[in-house]
Amino acid sequence: MQEEIIRIQGLSKHYKVGMEVVKALRGVDLSIYRNEYVALMGPSGSGKSTLMNILGCLDTPTSGSYYLNGKDVSKLPDNELAEIRNREIGFVFQTFNLLPRSTALDNVALPLIYAGQNKFIRRERALKVLDQVGLSDRTHHRPNELSGGQRQRVAVARALINNPSIILADEPTGNLDSKTSIEIMGLLQDIHAAGNTIILVTHEEDIALHAHRIVRLLDGEVSYDQVNESIATIEQPTQAS
Amino acid sequence: MAVSFLQEKCIEFIHTVFLLLLHLQQGIMTNREEKIIGRRLKTSYITTVASITLVLFVLGLLGVTILFTRQLSDHVKENIEFTIFLHNSAGLPEITGLQQSLEAMDAVKSTEYISKEQAAEELMEELGEDFVEFLGYNPLSSAVIARLNASHANPDSLAVFEEVVSKNSIVAEVDYQKDLVQLVNDNIRRIGFGMLIFSTLLVMIASALINNTIRLSVFSKRFLIKSMQLVGATQSFIRKPFIKKGLLQGFLSAIISNILLVIFLYTLERKVPGLFLFDDLTLLSALLLIVIFLGLIISWISTYFAVRKYLNVKTDSLYYY
C-alpha cells in the first residue's frame, strides 16, 4: 500500500476583497502518495496558485484540514510553518527566486543555514546536489552568469538539498525556451525516478503530460483527477491533445 | 591527409581562441556588472541616509524654533513694564525699602528707580522743549519701574501684584498696559497652539517621508525576502538584518543631522546678534537626543512594517507592487 504524504479534506480558502468575499477554494479533497508525479492544472482564477500556496505552507486555509506526512499543518503558527517548509518542501519557481549576489553553491546551501547545519556539511551537500543537476562546473557562478536553464537547475538543486517530502514546481518552465524546458522536465523526470514526490503546477498541457497523474481545478473545486495514460518522456515527447 | 589534419588543428585552435575570448568578455562583463551593482547599492544606501538626515534636520530645526519661541516669549513678557508712581513726599530710604521689598517677591525680576528730574529730562528729550521752564514747575512724579518674571506676566498675577503694591503708603498710583499684557498672552497662546499643530503635522510628514524612503529600500529586496521565506527562514530571522540596517541608517542619519544642526545654529548665532542659542546647553542636548531617538524609532517601525508587508505578499504578487 502506498504511503500517503498529503491528505487534504474539505479545504476552503476565502479572501476578503473590499466588501466582497472571494472563494478561491471550495472544499477541495485530495490525497497525494509518496513518489507520485502530479500535475496541478487549471485556468486563471481556478484556485491552483492558492492550493499551491497552502500545499507549500505559505498560506493557511480558511477551513478544512491539511495533513503533511500525517501531521495537521493547517493551523500551525508562522515559525512552525517555516520549519516545515525548510524540512519537508522544496520549491521551484518560474522566476527561480535565487539570491542575486550569492554563488550557485551559496544559493543551494541556503536552506541548510536555516536548518542549522555547519559550513562543512552545507558545502558537501550543496556540491553533491549541484553535481546531481549537472552544474558541478558552475558552483562559483552567480545567477547573472548563468543561463535561464542553469538558474532553474540551481533552483532545483536548492529544492533537493534537504531531501524534502515533496517538490513543488510552480510553472518551472514558464521563463524558459522550449529546448531548455525539455531539459528541465528531463531533470524533474530523473528526480522523480530517484524516488521523489513532485507536484507540478502548470497551465501548459504538454508540460502536464510529463506527470503520472493530472488534477484539474475549476472554480476552486477539483474537476478532474485521473492517472495520465500517455506519459510524455523526454526521449518521446507526446503532443498535447 | 596532411591537409585534413592541419585543417582540424586550425579549427581546434580557432575554437580555443574563441572560447578564451568569450571567457575574457564574460569576465569583463561580470566585473563591470559587479561594479555597477556595487555602485548602485552604495548610491541607494547614501540616498536613504541623506533623505532621513534631511528630514531629521528639519525636525531638529522645528525643535530649536519651539525652544527659541519660548525664549522669545519669555523675553517679551519680562520686558513688560509695571510703573509704580510715588508720592512727592516719599524719601529715598522709603523708596529703597520699597525696591528691596519688590525685589524680594517671586514675581519681580528687576526694579529701576526713576527720579522726578530724570523723568523730566527724558520727557524733554522726547518732546524737544523745556516744559519745566514753560510751566514753572516739574509736574512729574518719581517712579519705580518693575519688570516681572515671565511666569507672572499674566493678567491674573498682575492684578494681585497691583493690589499688594498699592497698599504701600508711598505709592501714589500703579500703571501698566493691561491690554498689552492680555494681547501678549493671547498671542503667545495662539502661536503656541499653531506651533503644536505645525509640529504634529511636521512629525507626521517626517515619519511618512522616512517610512517611504525605507519602504523603497526594502522594496528593492522583496524577492530576496521571498526567497529566504521559501527556503524556510522564519519571519524574525528574515527581519533581523533589515531591522539592524534600518536602525544603523536611522542612527547615522540622526548623528549627521545633529552635526548639521549644531553647525547651523553656531553660524546663526554668530551672524545674528542677540540670539543666544547655546545658552541652555541642557535643553539643546535634550533636543539632540530627541532627534537621535526619533531617527531610531521611525526607522525601526518603518523597517518592521515594510518587511512584514513583503513577508505576507504572495510570490506572484511581488511583480504588481
Interface residues (C-beta under 8 A of the other chain):
Chain A: S49 N53 G56 L58 D59 D78 N79 A82 E83 I84 R85 N86 R87 F91 F93 T95 N97 L98 L99 P100 R101 L110 P111 Y114 A115 R142 N144 E145 R158 D170
Chain B: Q26 T30 E33 I37 F223 L224 K226 S227 M228 Q229 L230 V231 G232 A233 T234 Q235 S236 F237 K314 T315 D316
